[in-house]
Amino acid sequence: MFSPNIHDIDEKKSRLQGMSGAGATGHPDYDPALIKHLMSDHAALRDLLIRLDDHARHRQFAKIPGTLARLRDGLMRHIEEENEHFYAYLFRSAANDGDALEDLERTCAKMAGMARLALLFTRHYTEIGVTLLNRDAFSRDLEVISSLLAERIELEETSLYALYRPQDRTRGNRVLRNDGSSLCGVCLKG
């Protein structure tokens, strides 16, 4: 079983805040196609997790390294796009609301931790490989990672993505509020 090391979550959070805070060189614009694209990524990531489970169950060990690499690469690309386009936009939108910004920082740190565990999982099993001897451990770890990513995806799709809306140009920067379109009462307060 792999042992995660999550010591750099604060560093990633600071980097995200730097992208969206004062002095950032570029601000992400609202993209009406972004959420659909991110949800498509989620479907592809779920498919890769199912494939990994199938490969382990059917003892197709030779297929696991390639599928792990696709999961790692897809997850890294997805996280970078979310950080650059989605979370940076939300941070900028919440810049004038301390409570919303604080809640967003906590949520972002939680999301980063989940993603980091998934990436550590892919690295661990890429390095040691999956064989008949460690297949059960791989399957247990895969179940945990699948559950974590499912939680992250559900939170994003049912709550956070609803907060991604164009800014009201007549009022300047929009303050993020949970107006009922978001089901997440913990993430951003209304």
N, CA, C and O of each residue as an XYZ file, in Angstrom:
760
protein
N       0.854     -1.185      0.000
C       0.000      0.000      0.000
C       0.893      1.238      0.000
O       1.921      1.273      0.676
N       0.498      2.233     -0.750
C       1.315      3.442     -0.836
C       1.019      4.348      0.343
O      -0.066      4.308      0.924
N       2.008      5.170      0.687
C       1.812      6.108      1.791
C       1.928      7.529      1.252
O       3.003      7.937      0.814
N       0.835      8.288      1.279
C       0.819      9.637      0.710
C       1.584     10.639      1.569
O       1.644     10.528      2.794
N       2.161     11.612      0.888
C       2.836     12.724      1.552
C       2.206     13.997      1.004
O       2.413     14.329     -0.163
N       1.452     14.706      1.808
C       0.652     15.836      1.334
C       1.186     17.159      1.859
O       0.393     18.067      2.109
N       2.471     17.306      2.036
C       3.024     18.492      2.679
C       2.959     19.755      1.835
O       3.143     20.849      2.368
N       2.702     19.642      0.532
C       2.772     20.850     -0.298
C       1.407     21.404     -0.708
O       1.329     22.167     -1.671
N       0.338     21.045     -0.011
C      -0.985     21.577     -0.351
C      -1.009     23.090     -0.185
O      -1.555     23.791     -1.036
N      -0.423     23.609      0.902
C      -0.405     25.056      1.113
C       0.358     25.764      0.009
O      -0.025     26.854     -0.416
N       1.441     25.145     -0.457
C       2.212     25.748     -1.547
C       1.366     25.836     -2.818
O       1.391     26.853     -3.511
N       0.617     24.772     -3.125
C      -0.237     24.792     -4.315
C      -1.354     25.820     -4.160
O      -1.699     26.523     -5.110
N      -1.913     25.900     -2.962
C      -2.978     26.870     -2.710
C      -2.451     28.293     -2.907
O      -3.125     29.135     -3.499
N      -1.248     28.549     -2.410
C      -0.646     29.866     -2.571
C      -0.402     30.181     -4.036
O      -0.595     31.312     -4.482
N       0.025     29.166     -4.780
C       0.250     29.371     -6.214
C      -1.063     29.717     -6.911
O      -1.105     30.591     -7.777
N      -2.138     29.018     -6.523
C      -3.443     29.319     -7.106
C      -3.892     30.725     -6.757
O      -4.408     31.449     -7.608
N      -3.695     31.110     -5.501
C      -4.079     32.457     -5.092
C      -3.257     33.477     -5.859
O      -3.775     34.521     -6.256
N      -1.989     33.188     -6.068
C      -1.138     34.096     -6.825
C      -1.616     34.264     -8.254
O      -1.493     35.345     -8.828
N      -2.164     33.198     -8.834
C      -2.669     33.295    -10.195
C      -3.880     34.204    -10.270
O      -4.126     34.845    -11.291
N      -4.636     34.255     -9.180
C      -5.894     34.981     -9.254
C      -5.897     36.274     -8.450
O      -6.840     37.060     -8.547
N      -4.878     36.499     -7.674
C      -4.879     37.668     -6.801
C      -4.286     38.887     -7.463
O      -4.027     38.892     -8.666
N      -4.071     39.929     -6.665
C      -3.501     41.164     -7.178
C      -2.119     40.880     -7.729
O      -1.349     40.113     -7.151
N      -1.822     41.496     -8.833
C      -0.523     41.330     -9.443
C      -0.465     40.189    -10.438
O       0.572     39.989    -11.070
N      -1.528     39.441    -10.598
C      -1.530     38.370    -11.589
C      -1.429     38.997    -12.971
O      -2.038     40.032    -13.242
N      -0.672     38.376    -13.819
C      -0.432     38.966    -15.127
C      -1.610     38.803    -16.061
O      -1.802     39.634    -16.949
N      -2.387     37.785    -15.895
C      -3.538     37.589    -16.760
C      -4.684     37.009    -15.976
O      -4.483     36.182    -15.087
N      -5.887     37.436    -16.299
C      -7.063     36.920    -15.619
C      -7.818     36.034    -16.590
O      -8.007     36.399    -17.750
N      -8.250     34.874    -16.123
C      -9.024     34.016    -17.011
C     -10.375     34.647    -17.294
O     -11.023     35.190    -16.400
N     -10.784     34.568    -18.531
C     -12.100     35.047    -18.914
C     -13.099     33.910    -18.775
O     -12.730     32.736    -18.765
N     -14.361     34.275    -18.670
C     -15.421     33.283    -18.626
C     -15.464     32.551    -19.965
O     -15.437     33.178    -21.024
N     -15.531     31.239    -19.911
C     -15.608     30.410    -21.114
C     -16.857     29.547    -21.006
O     -16.898     28.636    -20.178
N     -17.876     29.807    -21.820
C     -19.132     29.059    -21.702
C     -18.984     27.564    -21.977
O     -19.858     26.787    -21.593
N     -17.904     27.143    -22.630
C     -17.702     25.727    -22.934
C     -16.853     25.014    -21.878
O     -16.688     23.796    -21.946
N     -16.319     25.743    -20.917
C     -15.380     25.156    -19.960
C     -15.993     24.022    -19.142
O     -15.393     22.953    -19.033
N     -17.154     24.231    -18.577
C     -17.747     23.226    -17.692
C     -18.050     21.944    -18.463
O     -17.813     20.847    -17.957
N     -18.561     22.073    -19.660
C     -18.836     20.891    -20.485
C     -17.536     20.128    -20.757
O     -17.516     18.898    -20.711
N     -16.467     20.846    -21.036
C     -15.164     20.230    -21.278
C     -14.648     19.516    -20.025
O     -14.165     18.387    -20.109
N     -14.749     20.166    -18.872
C     -14.277     19.560    -17.621
C     -15.096     18.319    -17.263
O     -14.547     17.341    -16.756
N     -16.396     18.351    -17.522
C     -17.239     17.190    -17.243
C     -16.905     16.037    -18.195
O     -16.991     14.870    -17.812
N     -16.532     16.359    -19.405
C     -16.085     15.332    -20.350
C     -14.805     14.669    -19.842
O     -14.643     13.453    -19.947
N     -13.903     15.474    -19.295
C     -12.696     14.930    -18.668
C     -13.053     13.975    -17.534
O     -12.453     12.909    -17.397
N     -14.029     14.363    -16.727
C     -14.448     13.510    -15.606
C     -14.899     12.148    -16.114
O     -14.537     11.120    -15.542
N     -15.682     12.135    -17.178
C     -16.163     10.868    -17.738
C     -14.991     10.007    -18.209
O     -14.981      8.795    -17.999
N     -14.009     10.635    -18.844
C     -12.838      9.897    -19.325
C     -12.027      9.342    -18.156
O     -11.535      8.216    -18.231
N     -11.880     10.109    -17.083
C     -11.144      9.641    -15.908
C     -11.870      8.474    -15.232
O     -11.236      7.505    -14.816
N     -13.192      8.568    -15.126
C     -13.968      7.455    -14.551
C     -13.791      6.194    -15.380
O     -13.667      5.099    -14.833
N     -13.781      6.346    -16.710
C     -13.598      5.213    -17.608
C     -12.235      4.552    -17.381
O     -12.136      3.325    -17.371
N     -11.207      5.346    -17.202
C      -9.869      4.794    -16.953
C      -9.806      4.033    -15.634
O      -9.141      3.001    -15.547
N     -10.485      4.528    -14.617
C     -10.532      3.819    -13.325
C     -11.230      2.469    -13.470
O     -10.801      1.476    -12.883
N     -12.298      2.437    -14.247
C     -13.017      1.174    -14.503
C     -12.122      0.203    -15.263
O     -12.095     -0.991    -14.965
N     -11.388      0.723    -16.249
C     -10.471     -0.131    -17.011
C      -9.398     -0.724    -16.115
O      -9.074     -1.906    -16.233
N      -8.846      0.082    -15.224
C      -7.822     -0.432    -14.304
C      -8.379     -1.569    -13.453
O      -7.709     -2.582    -13.252
N      -9.582     -1.406    -12.963
C     -10.213     -2.454    -12.164
C     -10.408     -3.715    -13.004
O     -10.136     -4.822    -12.538
N     -10.876     -3.549    -14.233
C     -11.060     -4.700    -15.133
C      -9.735     -5.397    -15.423
O      -9.663     -6.625    -15.395
N      -8.694     -4.628    -15.698
C      -7.380     -5.214    -15.979
C      -6.895     -6.045    -14.788
O      -6.398     -7.157    -14.968
N      -7.037     -5.512    -13.586
C      -6.588     -6.244    -12.392
C      -7.428     -7.495    -12.178
O      -6.901     -8.567    -11.880
N      -8.727     -7.347    -12.331
C      -9.619     -8.482    -12.100
C      -9.359     -9.630    -13.075
O      -9.415    -10.802    -12.705
N      -9.072     -9.266    -14.334
C      -8.854    -10.281    -15.378
C      -7.382    -10.628    -15.572
O      -7.011    -11.277    -16.550
N      -6.545    -10.188    -14.632
C      -5.109    -10.492    -14.635
C      -4.422    -10.043    -15.928
O      -3.531    -10.721    -16.440
N      -4.845     -8.913    -16.432
C      -4.236     -8.325    -17.631
C      -3.194     -7.303    -17.181
O      -3.324     -6.108    -17.447
N      -2.172     -7.787    -16.504
C      -1.178     -6.930    -15.869
C      -0.393     -6.093    -16.878
O       0.039     -4.988    -16.548
N      -0.202     -6.585    -18.076
C       0.556     -5.852    -19.091
C      -0.175     -4.581    -19.537
O       0.463     -3.651    -20.030
N      -1.486     -4.528    -19.374
C      -2.269     -3.355    -19.781
C      -2.298     -2.261    -18.704
O      -2.625     -1.109    -18.992
N      -1.960     -2.624    -17.486
C      -2.079     -1.676    -16.370
C      -1.130     -0.484    -16.490
O      -1.577      0.644    -16.281
N       0.157     -0.665    -16.815
C       1.051      0.506    -16.884
C       0.582      1.582    -17.872
O       0.640      2.771    -17.558
N       0.127      1.185    -19.034
C      -0.354      2.163    -20.012
C      -1.606      2.879    -19.535
O      -1.757      4.083    -19.740
N      -2.496      2.141    -18.903
C      -3.731      2.749    -18.393
C      -3.422      3.671    -17.220
O      -4.029      4.734    -17.089
N      -2.482      3.271    -16.365
C      -2.048      4.156    -15.273
C      -1.449      5.450    -15.833
O      -1.707      6.532    -15.306
N      -0.659      5.342    -16.886
C      -0.043      6.532    -17.498
C      -1.123      7.447    -18.083
O      -1.043      8.668    -17.944
N      -2.125      6.866    -18.732
C      -3.217      7.689    -19.283
C      -4.009      8.360    -18.166
O      -4.421      9.513    -18.302
N      -4.226      7.636    -17.050
C      -4.925      8.225    -15.903
C      -4.112      9.379    -15.335
O      -4.644     10.465    -15.108
N      -2.829      9.147    -15.106
C      -1.948     10.194    -14.568
C      -1.926     11.413    -15.488
O      -2.121     12.539    -15.030
N      -1.690     11.195    -16.777
C      -1.604     12.315    -17.723
C      -2.933     13.056    -17.845
O      -2.962     14.286    -17.883
N      -4.030     12.307    -17.907
C      -5.348     12.929    -18.001
C      -5.699     13.719    -16.756
O      -6.259     14.811    -16.839
N      -5.367     13.163    -15.604
C      -5.651     13.847    -14.346
C      -4.802     15.109    -14.212
O      -5.302     16.154    -13.795
N      -3.528     15.013    -14.563
C      -2.653     16.191    -14.468
C      -3.124     17.300    -15.413
O      -3.172     18.468    -15.026
N      -3.468     16.940    -16.638
C      -3.950     17.940    -17.593
C      -5.250     18.568    -17.093
O      -5.428     19.784    -17.164
N      -6.156     17.730    -16.589
C      -7.437     18.216    -16.080
C      -7.245     19.173    -14.902
O      -7.882     20.224    -14.839
N      -6.371     18.808    -13.979
C      -6.111     19.655    -12.811
C      -5.508     20.988    -13.240
O      -5.894     22.039    -12.728
N      -4.572     20.949    -14.171
C      -3.970     22.195    -14.656
C      -5.012     23.098    -15.299
O      -5.017     24.307    -15.064
N      -5.895     22.520    -16.109
C      -6.953     23.319    -16.743
C      -7.916     23.880    -15.705
O      -8.309     25.043    -15.784
N      -8.296     23.055    -14.734
C      -9.181     23.546    -13.675
C      -8.521     24.672    -12.897
O      -9.147     25.698    -12.631
N      -7.258     24.483    -12.531
C      -6.558     25.511    -11.761
C      -6.438     26.802    -12.551
O      -6.696     27.884    -12.022
N      -6.056     26.697    -13.790
C      -5.802     27.880    -14.612
C      -7.077     28.599    -15.038
O      -7.119     29.829    -15.062
N      -8.108     27.843    -15.372
C      -9.306     28.465    -15.934
C     -10.489     28.522    -14.971
O     -11.197     29.528    -14.924
N     -10.711     27.460    -14.207
C     -11.889     27.409    -13.337
C     -11.608     28.020    -11.962
O     -12.245     29.000    -11.577
N     -10.659     27.446    -11.226
C     -10.413     27.929     -9.866
C      -9.853     29.352     -9.854
O     -10.212     30.144     -8.983
N      -8.989     29.686    -10.795
C      -8.461     31.055    -10.843
C      -9.596     32.057    -11.071
O      -9.596     33.141    -10.487
N     -10.558     31.696    -11.916
C     -11.719     32.560    -12.170
C     -12.546     32.724    -10.889
O     -12.972     33.832    -10.560
N     -12.771     31.618    -10.167
C     -13.541     31.709     -8.921
C     -12.807     32.535     -7.868
O     -13.426     33.323     -7.153
N     -11.481     32.353     -7.770
C     -10.706     33.153     -6.809
C     -10.819     34.637     -7.142
O     -11.004     35.465     -6.250
N     -10.711     34.967     -8.400
C     -10.819     36.369     -8.795
C     -12.215     36.899     -8.493
O     -12.366     38.035     -8.044
N     -13.229     36.087     -8.736
C     -14.608     36.511     -8.480
C     -14.882     36.691     -6.991
O     -15.722     37.505     -6.606
N     -14.174     35.933     -6.153
C     -14.389     36.005     -4.706
C     -13.434     36.968     -4.017
O     -13.453     37.083     -2.792
N     -12.607     37.654     -4.777
C     -11.548     38.489     -4.187
C     -12.075     39.537     -3.214
O     -11.367     39.904     -2.276
N     -13.283     40.023     -3.407
C     -13.828     41.082     -2.553
C     -14.705     40.558     -1.419
O     -15.346     41.342     -0.719
N     -14.739     39.247     -1.236
C     -15.569     38.649     -0.197
C     -14.699     37.693      0.620
O     -14.442     36.562      0.207
N     -14.250     38.164      1.782
C     -13.338     37.388      2.621
C     -13.872     36.024      3.008
O     -13.128     35.044      2.986
N     -15.153     35.937      3.364
C     -15.731     34.651      3.749
C     -15.756     33.680      2.582
O     -15.387     32.515      2.729
N     -16.191     34.159      1.421
C     -16.235     33.294      0.230
C     -14.834     32.859     -0.160
O     -14.620     31.708     -0.542
N     -13.882     33.773     -0.066
C     -12.500     33.451     -0.414
C     -11.937     32.394      0.536
O     -11.259     31.463      0.101
N     -12.215     32.536      1.814
C     -11.747     31.562      2.801
C     -12.354     30.185      2.544
O     -11.653     29.175      2.601
N     -13.649     30.144      2.263
C     -14.313     28.871      1.965
C     -13.745     28.249      0.688
O     -13.545     27.036      0.619
N     -13.493     29.065     -0.301
C     -12.931     28.574     -1.554
C     -11.525     28.029     -1.346
O     -11.159     27.014     -1.940
N     -10.736     28.692     -0.511
C      -9.386     28.213     -0.205
C      -9.439     26.841      0.451
O      -8.656     25.958      0.102
N     -10.355     26.654      1.399
C     -10.493     25.350      2.070
C     -10.916     24.275      1.078
O     -10.374     23.170      1.077
N     -11.876     24.605      0.247
C     -12.355     23.643     -0.742
C     -11.251     23.289     -1.729
O     -11.072     22.123     -2.081
N     -10.522     24.290     -2.168
C      -9.435     24.066     -3.111
C      -8.354     23.180     -2.487
O      -7.815     22.306     -3.166
N      -8.034     23.384     -1.230
C      -7.038     22.553     -0.554
C      -7.522     21.107     -0.456
O      -6.742     20.172     -0.636
N      -8.803     20.931     -0.171
C      -9.373     19.581     -0.109
C      -9.284     18.914     -1.475
O      -8.902     17.748     -1.572
N      -9.632     19.639     -2.526
C      -9.585     19.095     -3.881
C      -8.146     18.746     -4.270
O      -7.900     17.710     -4.889
N      -7.207     19.604     -3.907
C      -5.802     19.361     -4.227
C      -5.297     18.110     -3.504
O      -4.531     17.330     -4.071
N      -5.723     17.921     -2.267
C      -5.326     16.728     -1.527
C      -5.835     15.452     -2.170
O      -5.109     14.462     -2.258
N      -7.071     15.472     -2.616
C      -7.642     14.302     -3.285
C      -6.871     13.992     -4.575
O      -6.535     12.839     -4.844
N      -6.603     15.009     -5.349
C      -5.886     14.817     -6.610
C      -4.467     14.316     -6.351
O      -3.964     13.451     -7.069
N      -3.833     14.862     -5.330
C      -2.459     14.448     -5.012
C      -2.401     12.971     -4.645
O      -1.478     12.269     -5.057
N      -3.368     12.494     -3.879
C      -3.404     11.072     -3.533
C      -3.542     10.214     -4.783
O      -2.889      9.177     -4.903
N      -4.387     10.639     -5.709
C      -4.558      9.884     -6.948
C      -3.261      9.849     -7.751
O      -2.901      8.813     -8.310
N      -2.567     10.967     -7.808
C      -1.301     11.008     -8.540
C      -0.230     10.161     -7.842
O       0.571      9.510     -8.513
N      -0.206     10.163     -6.528
C       0.726      9.306     -5.794
C       0.436      7.828     -6.052
O       1.356      7.019     -6.174
N      -0.835      7.487     -6.132
C      -1.243      6.118     -6.450
C      -0.690      5.709     -7.817
O      -0.106      4.634     -7.952
N      -0.870      6.560     -8.827
C      -0.380      6.203    -10.166
C       1.137      6.067    -10.171
O       1.675      5.160    -10.806
N       1.825      6.952     -9.476
C       3.285      6.878     -9.428
C       3.744      5.601     -8.727
O       4.636      4.902     -9.209
N       3.132      5.311     -7.602
C       3.520      4.128     -6.822
C       3.406      2.856     -7.662
O       4.352      2.072     -7.738
N       2.252      2.654     -8.289
C       2.053      1.411     -9.029
C       2.745      1.418    -10.394
O       2.944      0.358    -10.988
N       3.107      2.575    -10.885
C       3.940      2.627    -12.084
C       5.348      2.165    -11.724
O       5.982      1.438    -12.489
N       5.835      2.586    -10.563
C       7.186      2.225    -10.133
C       7.316      0.752     -9.764
O       8.290      0.106    -10.150
N       6.356      0.213     -9.026
C       6.505     -1.175     -8.561
C       5.827     -2.186     -9.479
O       6.130     -3.378     -9.425
N       4.911     -1.712    -10.323
C       4.182     -2.631    -11.187
C       3.085     -3.363    -10.432
O       3.042     -3.349     -9.202
N       2.210     -3.995    -11.180
C       1.125     -4.775    -10.593
C       1.299     -6.211    -11.088
O       1.395     -6.473    -12.287
N       1.337     -7.113    -10.139
C       1.501     -8.536    -10.422
C       0.443     -9.311     -9.657
O      -0.373     -8.740     -8.933
N       0.475    -10.603     -9.832
C      -0.443    -11.449     -9.084
C      -0.214    -11.316     -7.581
O      -1.150    -11.441     -6.792
N       1.031    -11.064     -7.190
C       1.361    -10.959     -5.769
C       0.786     -9.710     -5.097
O       0.430     -9.758     -3.919
N       0.688     -8.594     -5.823
C       0.189     -7.358     -5.197
C      -1.148     -6.892     -5.799
O      -1.579     -5.762     -5.568
N      -1.781     -7.755     -6.556
C      -3.049     -7.404     -7.203
C      -4.117     -7.005     -6.186
O      -4.847     -6.039     -6.407
N      -4.214     -7.730     -5.084
C      -5.241     -7.411     -4.082
C      -4.996     -6.042     -3.452
O      -5.936     -5.272     -3.252
N      -3.735     -5.737     -3.140
C      -3.405     -4.419     -2.588
C      -3.712     -3.330     -3.614
O      -4.265     -2.285     -3.270
N      -3.354     -3.575     -4.871
C      -3.658     -2.620     -5.940
C      -5.168     -2.380     -6.013
O      -5.615     -1.236     -6.102
N      -5.935     -3.443     -5.977
C      -7.399     -3.309     -6.080
C      -7.974     -2.531     -4.903
O      -8.877     -1.713     -5.080
N      -7.456     -2.780     -3.702
C      -7.923     -2.025     -2.528
C      -7.565     -0.543     -2.662
O      -8.397      0.327     -2.407
N      -6.327     -0.264     -3.061
C      -5.905      1.129     -3.240
C      -6.699      1.803     -4.361
O      -7.078      2.968     -4.249
N      -6.943      1.065     -5.429
C      -7.728      1.604     -6.539
C      -9.144      1.945     -6.082
O      -9.711      2.953     -6.504
N      -9.705      1.114     -5.229
C     -11.047      1.383     -4.707
C     -11.065      2.691     -3.896
O     -11.996      3.487     -4.015
N     -10.039      2.901     -3.083
C      -9.943      4.133     -2.292
C      -9.805      5.341     -3.213
O     -10.498      6.344     -3.037
N      -8.912      5.246     -4.190
C      -8.685      6.359     -5.122
C      -9.931      6.633     -5.942
O     -10.290      7.790     -6.159
N     -10.593      5.580     -6.398
C     -11.829      5.758     -7.165
C     -12.887      6.463     -6.336
O     -13.615      7.316     -6.843
N     -12.971      6.109     -5.070
C     -13.931      6.747     -4.170
C     -13.597      8.226     -3.959
O     -14.486      9.077     -3.990
N     -12.316      8.527     -3.747
C     -11.895      9.923     -3.564
C     -12.181     10.761     -4.813
O     -12.710     11.869     -4.723
N     -11.823     10.218     -5.972
C     -12.066     10.972     -7.206
C     -13.556     11.117     -7.477
O     -13.994     12.146     -7.992
N     -14.340     10.100     -7.138
C     -15.794     10.206     -7.297
C     -16.346     11.312     -6.407
O     -17.230     12.062     -6.820
N     -15.821     11.414     -5.177
C     -16.250     12.483     -4.264
C     -15.882     13.852     -4.827
O     -16.690     14.780     -4.795
N     -14.666     13.973     -5.339
C     -14.219     15.239     -5.920
C     -15.093     15.617     -7.125
O     -15.545     16.756     -7.242
N     -15.319     14.659     -8.003
C     -16.117     14.905     -9.202
C     -17.540     15.294     -8.824
O     -18.098     16.235     -9.388
N     -18.125     14.578     -7.876
C     -19.496     14.903     -7.462
C     -19.580     16.311     -6.880
O     -20.506     17.056     -7.201
N     -18.643     16.676     -6.043
C     -18.643     18.005     -5.443
C     -18.509     19.079     -6.520
O     -19.209     20.091     -6.495
N     -17.606     18.845     -7.457
C     -17.436     19.833     -8.527
C     -18.688     19.932     -9.397
O     -19.175     21.029     -9.669
N     -19.204     18.785     -9.829
C     -20.323     18.801    -10.777
C     -21.640     19.236    -10.155
O     -22.461     19.854    -10.833
N     -21.861     18.931     -8.880
C     -23.147     19.284     -8.274
C     -23.133     20.623     -7.553
O     -24.189     21.184     -7.262
N     -21.930     21.143     -7.260
C     -21.875     22.374     -6.472
C     -20.976     23.435     -7.068
O     -21.436     24.522     -7.416
N     -19.707     23.126     -7.186
C     -18.748     24.150     -7.575
C     -18.959     24.659     -8.986
O     -18.861     25.862     -9.228
N     -19.246     23.778     -9.911
C     -19.402     24.224    -11.298
C     -20.588     25.181    -11.452
O     -20.608     26.006    -12.365
N     -21.566     25.070    -10.564
C     -22.709     25.988    -10.614
C     -22.291     27.419    -10.273
O     -22.999     28.366    -10.615
N     -21.156     27.586     -9.606
C     -20.667     28.915     -9.237
C     -19.940     29.615    -10.391
O     -19.652     30.810    -10.323
N     -19.656     28.868    -11.429
C     -18.931     29.419    -12.574
C     -19.949     30.062    -13.515
O     -20.586     29.400    -14.333
N     -20.071     31.369    -13.363
C     -21.034     32.147    -14.159
C     -20.341     33.416    -14.629
O     -19.386     33.881    -14.008
N     -20.834     33.973    -15.737
C     -20.217     35.231    -16.192
C     -20.419     36.330    -15.158
O     -21.428     36.371    -14.454
N     -19.435     37.215    -15.085
C     -19.535     38.334    -14.161
C     -20.519     39.354    -14.704
O     -20.663     39.526    -15.914
N     -21.188     40.022    -13.782
C     -22.095     41.110    -14.143
C     -21.235     42.335    -14.438
O     -20.682     42.946    -13.524
N     -21.127     42.685    -15.698
C     -20.240     43.779    -16.112
C     -20.685     45.140    -15.580
O     -19.873     46.061    -15.496
N     -21.954     45.281    -15.220
C     -22.427     46.568    -14.720
C     -21.992     46.805    -13.281
O     -21.956     47.946    -12.821
N     -21.655     45.703    -12.552
C     -21.257     45.847    -11.156
C     -19.776     45.579    -10.938
O     -19.303     45.654     -9.804
N     -19.040     45.273    -11.981
C     -17.627     44.933    -11.791
C     -17.501     43.500    -11.358
O     -18.283     42.654    -11.793
N     -16.542     43.204    -10.517
C     -16.334     41.828    -10.064
C     -17.542     41.340     -9.285
O     -18.047     42.022     -8.393
N     -17.986     40.170     -9.634
C     -19.117     39.539     -8.986
C     -18.640     38.867     -7.707
O     -17.565     38.268     -7.683
N     -19.421     38.961     -6.659
C     -19.112     38.276     -5.408
C     -19.793     36.920     -5.461
O     -20.985     36.827     -5.754
N     -19.031     35.864     -5.174
C     -19.592     34.525     -5.192
C     -20.552     34.338     -4.037
O     -20.231     34.654     -2.892
N     -21.699     33.840     -4.334
C     -22.697     33.524     -3.318
C     -23.384     32.233     -3.720
O     -23.530     31.936     -4.906
N     -23.795     31.484     -2.743
C     -24.583     30.296     -2.993
C     -26.025     30.768     -3.096
O     -26.687     31.007     -2.087
N     -26.499     30.897     -4.321
C     -27.836     31.439     -4.554
C     -28.894     30.347     -4.673
O     -30.000     30.608     -5.144
N     -28.571     29.146     -4.259
C     -29.526     28.035     -4.357
C     -29.228     27.154     -5.555
O     -29.674     26.008     -5.600
N     -28.477     27.668     -6.534
C     -28.115     26.843     -7.679
C     -27.008     25.878     -7.321
O     -26.761     24.915     -8.047
N     -26.339     26.127     -6.208
C     -25.282     25.257     -5.734
C     -25.795     24.452     -4.557
O     -26.414     24.995     -3.642
N     -25.535     23.157     -4.585
C     -25.990     22.283     -3.519
C     -25.003     22.203     -2.370
O     -25.277     21.549     -1.364
N     -23.867     22.853     -2.504
C     -22.813     22.733     -1.513
C     -22.952     23.832     -0.465
O     -22.550     24.970     -0.707
N     -23.504     23.512      0.668
C     -23.647     24.495      1.724
C     -22.365     24.726      2.486
O     -22.257     25.699      3.233
N     -21.379     23.841      2.312
C     -20.120     23.966      3.028
C     -19.127     24.813      2.228
O     -18.310     25.524      2.814
N     -19.192     24.745      0.909
C     -18.154     25.350      0.081
C     -18.173     26.859      0.118
O     -17.200     27.486      0.540
N     -19.241     27.434     -0.307
C     -19.338     28.894     -0.327
C     -20.650     29.308      0.293
O     -21.715     28.824     -0.091
N     -20.566     30.197      1.247
C     -21.756     30.596      2.003
C     -22.631     31.540      1.191
O     -22.151     32.266      0.320
N     -23.905     31.515      1.489
C     -24.850     32.414      0.812
C     -25.217     33.577      1.672
O     -26.001     34.430      1.256
